Amino acid sequence: MTEPSASFEILGRALAQGALVLTVNKRLARALRERFDHWMSDSGREVWGTPKIYGLDTWLLRCAGELDEDAGLLSEGASLYLWERVIEAEVAGSELALLQVPASARRAQEAHRLLVEYGADLASYPLSEDHRAFLRWRGAYLDACRRGDWSDSVLLPERICAALADGRLLPPEQVFVAGFDDPPPRLTRLCTALEEAGCRVTAWSGILSVPGDCLRTAALDAEDEVRLAARWARRLLEEGAPRIGVVVADLQQRRRLVERVLREELAPDSLIDLEGTEERFNLSLGSPLAEQGLVTAALDLLAASGRLSLDSLSFFLRSPYLGGAQREGAARARCDRKLRAGRRESFSLAHPPAEIAASAPEFSAILATLAARGGSRRRPLGEWMAAFGELLSAVGWPGERPLGSLEFQALKVWKERLLPAVIELEPVSGLLERDAALDLLRRLARETTFQPETPDGPVQVLGLLESAGLQFDHLWVMGLTDEIFPAPARPNPFLPVPLQVACDMPHAGAERELTFARALRDRLSSSAPKVVFSHPLKEGDVELRPSSLILDFSEGLPLLAESAAPLAVLEGISPPLETLCDETGPPLAAARAVGGTAILKDQALCPFRAFAHHRLAARGLEHPEPGLDAATRGSLLHRTLESFWRETGDQAALLALSEKELDGRIAGTVETVLRERFGEEAQSPLCLIEGKRLRALVREWLEGEKGRTPFAVHGLEEKRTVLCGPLTIDTQIDRLDLLPDGGRLILDYKTGRVDLNDLLGERLLEPQLPVYAGDETEERLRALAIAQVRRGDCLFKGVAAADDLLPKITAFAGSKAAEKAGLDDWPELLERWRDQLAELGGEFARGWAAVAPVAPDKACKFCDLAPLCRIDETLVDDEEVES
């Protein structure tokens, strides 16, 4: 191989005469093809042939095709799958059964490749149990290849060298190899075979003959480092620089951060253009295909069987990638809300909820198609992929609306890369059941990189190795801390480390990594006339140090453009933004409106909450919880106590029951209530547990009822209408007791803890009991109380006109509660409540809707409107002002 050449003029003339260029990766091959086209155009040529520029692996496969030796050649994916099958068979039933097979197979495949490529042998080295296990797996793998008449692609370079030697493959006159920082042995042997066959082989580096002007820059943290590079690139773009490189040492970990910051600084308009393709920068590292919405929907549809969780059914209802998604969009959204309100965790695919069939017939038909999917017998992968395609087509995937650019590209990758990659596994997979075939499809979708096809913009964002052979006008290399550059040694665990060091295998030891990092630094420093090397100073609270390999460069900060990030621009605007404090919605059209006490409670807690809930009908989507949620449990308790007292009637009847009779009545009532609520599922383990809890709770509560002043239950779930200012409020009193002297006592059951101060404060936070009192006279109404029904904490909390009407509740007049509230007696309390209710009703009627929670812990903790009112931002601003 001749000395390296950096001149593209030499390379261009050779390509025009038919020379072959072998590159380290496809990116460099594409870049050289584009550069050659520009070179030919600048030379005045209008027509020219396609240059022979290929990635090394691509060229080897082309040679195998020319030799007609590609039949039976295992792709890398098929080879890996065969390794997995071999290892699974080896470890089944042994102590290694918990081994992570995919990861182990990948490292075993790598170890096998290293042994072949470096011509190494483990015979003279002491072996651990892991090494011996690998040798067993390797033997089984090679036996499987022989039985299947398959050829391992690792052996392909040797076959090509042999074909060159015996004249079965004619070499080109001249070959250039480009971009290899660390030429692998297979390339060295191939170059030797080419030269022996009469070919001239030249290394082409593409870098400057002398290093560029290098600068070292320190950043506060990773985000600051990316932002500095983005502002630097923005300034260069404004000056017209055509080729700008940004190399990120840890691009895999920083990908999302890099993309976000570059969009903010280089293309802020793209932040709101979800389907637009960004033309100012190109990010080399894509995301997993499985994360694209269209592909996620396809995989979930194929996996649907038996029962669907609420989240899965909700996803399908909201997905645009199903047939009828536009025609039935509104109906499906309403179904989703209704199903969430039902709080069921799962649904039968064969028997979906009735509301779906009634309001979304097309979606109902889709569920029927999924439920009726056939094919449980074992089939080849090709047949399974065809069956999957037919099922997806039957449910209308990928939807009826036109696909956006990214969606169209994802669909193209699905059809042209993913499905063929799965079918390539057929020779080694044999016949598979449906679930196994779907698992393979899902796994390869996660491993397939989706890189949108966008024009190569002026700013190229690359990893360290991807930048090999590329030239730039300006280059920024970031992330160069001493923990990342040089990289720590990562020897293969299935080969002895002394063997890897002796053969100088990649990642074998710290010394090799240091040598390789120095070569990378030298190559990067010569890839542009001006190069910036940077490093972050901190990661969270951890201080970071720069790589020792860049300490010799002079330290400084290059010229930067002003930040174009939307937030920074807004903060930098000198004139204050015009603000409008709009805390009032339109008043009610009618003088009166009908609603429940929830209107008044929401108004008391936060006016915006009342306006959003009861004027805008805004509600957060509900989510089912494991077991029974608190609302369902509370409803069951209310219904049980109602049924019990309808049958029992008064305290005297309660006291007349024997212990056995009381337990029997409670048990019978609980059983009836559960059967009414859950039907056949009332005998499920969950309902049986809930029944046991209810029986114990009701029994504990009734023991307290026995010690009260005599009473008769006069009303249960009694409906009333009460006027609160301009509002007419509908109420339903849980229970109204009649005392021996004709006085009345109103109870409201609660399963949670209650703060009595919410009844007596300046702001009436518990308006339910005061509303119940609205139709009662001061003489007839003797007490109002919340019946707190909780295991181990059953008690009454409320107010009364006299002592001894309820356990531990004294007369309001002269009490500490009256003194704290600034009231003298019982009539004054009732009058104050009427005024407070009228005030709350008036506030709601005139549209007062300020985001003004009475206290975050009371009003906001369990509120579903935080994303709408953005109270969290207000609280943060308040904390900053206080600090």
Secondary structure by P-SEA (a helix, b strand, c coil): cccccccaaaaaaaaaabbbbbcccaaaaaaaaaaaaaaaaaaccccccccccccaaaaaaaaaaaaccccccccaaaaaaaaaaaaaaaaccccccccaaaaaaaaaaaaaaaaaaaccccccccccaaaaaaaaaaaaaaaaaaaaccccccaaaaaaaaaaaacccccccbbbbcccccccaaaaaaaaaaaaabbbbbbbccccccccbbbbbbcccaaaaaaaaaaaaaaaaaacccbbbbbbcccccaaaaaaaaaaaccccccccccccccccccccccccccccaaaaaaaaaaaccccccaaaaaaaaacccccccccaaaaaaaaaaaaaaaccccccccccccccccccaaaaaaaaaaaaccccccccaaaaaaaaaaaaaaacccccccccaaaaaaaaaacccaaaaaaaaccccccccaaaaaaaaaaaaaabbbbcccccccbbbbcccccccccccbbbbcccccccccccccccccccaaaaaaaccccccaaaaaaaaaaaaaaaaacccbbbbbbbcccccbbbbccccccccbbbbccccccccaaaaaaacccccccccccccccccccbbbbcaaaaaaaaacaaaaaaacccccccbbbbcccccaaaaaaaaaaaaaaaaaaaccaaaaaaccaaaaaaaaaaaaaaaaaaccccccccaaaaaaaaaaaaaaaaaaaaaaaccccccccccccccccccccbbbbbbcbbbbccccbbbbbbbbccccccccccccccccaaaaaaaccccccccccccccccccccccccccccccccccccccccccaaaaaaccccaaaaaaaaaaaaaaaaaaaaacccccccccccccccccccccccaaaaaaaaaaaaac
